[in-house]
Amino acid sequence: MGGKVLVLMYHRMGPKERYMVRSRANFLSDLERLYKLGFRPVTVSEYAENRMTIPPGSSPVVITFDDSHPSQFRLTKDGVPDPNTFVGAWLGWAKNRPDFPVKATFYCNANGPFGPEREGRRKIAMLQSWGSEIAAHTRNHVNLAKVSPEKGRKEVAESVLYLENRGARVTAFATPYGVWPKDRSWLDKGFRWNGRLIKFSSVAAAGSGPGHSPVSRHFRPMALPRIQAYPGTKGIDDWLKRLGQKRYRVYVQP
Ligand SMILES: [Zn+2]
């Protein structure tokens, strides 16, 4: 079964567009372009486990946010999502597009918008109620190729437990810097940590092209490629342009 799946990667929202920073206007224009092209959002785990529930004839897009930056999700003093964050902007935009809800995957470290325990719990509950998922990204954003396997497992396990403690259901992982440990078998197969099995249905990398459909024989959920949401070569603009030029096909939900 042919067709590619776009997994987009966002980090921070800021006034000036640059590497790892997407402006609010460009984020909203990304959503609008995707919507008009017939994409509908799914989470990484729905994609990796082949349980996407988008309408037949539409194409999945996986929107991911890395590093739990505050610009991803803030609440105002009144307790509502700040429109100057990715979540708040998307929520406002989706009011008139209920078939493109805030459904994304947030690869989190132990900090940022989900850091303070009570507020973290509240935000995670909100995101999960909209269909989004919370995923792991190590506790301290370590480079897994540069730490011992023991330290690597500790970083991964502790990030899962930290997020679970705030009410998250964690089934996906992304490697910081897109770097794998030298021996990645424990990450692929799962491992025990204080008696607990830590195992993921997918592991995402950093770049730089569309992924295979979950029914393709080339599909490798333990090394999902992603596309950076930035204007440069191999970024989102480039890949959407290639799609318009019919240089590749996207997966269409049967
Ligand atoms: Zn990261």
Boltz pocket constraint, residues with backbone or C-beta under 6 A from the ligand:
constraints:
  - pocket:
      binder: B
      contacts: [[A, 66], [A, 67], [A, 137], [A, 141], [A, 175], [A, 176], [A, 177]]
      max_distance: 6.0
